[in-house]
Amino acid sequence: MCLGIPGQIVRIDDEENLLATVDVCGVRRKVNIACIVEDGEPIAACIGVWVLVHVGFAMARIDEDEAIETLRMLEELAEMQDELRAMSEPDPAQAAE
């Protein structure tokens, strides 16, 4: 199983090698966009496109609503993980008794 993280293509860095910069929640990374470039489409048309990113590759195009909803769910999971971590730590009030 793999996890694709939604990101938006913000810049084409190298047309010949199909490399672009993707913004994922404010973090920018270079990724290969070979899997999402459509035949006959200028590479510059990929700017602004939402994609699923996995290990340095834009694997698939997704629509903006799907991207935003997925990012929201990932944020909720991160918050739940923080709460579970806090619950597993010893309670200082009980330790003093």
Helices and strands as residue ranges (DSSP letters): E 5-14, E 19-24, E 27-32, G 43-46, E 50-54, E 57-62, H 64-88, H 92-95
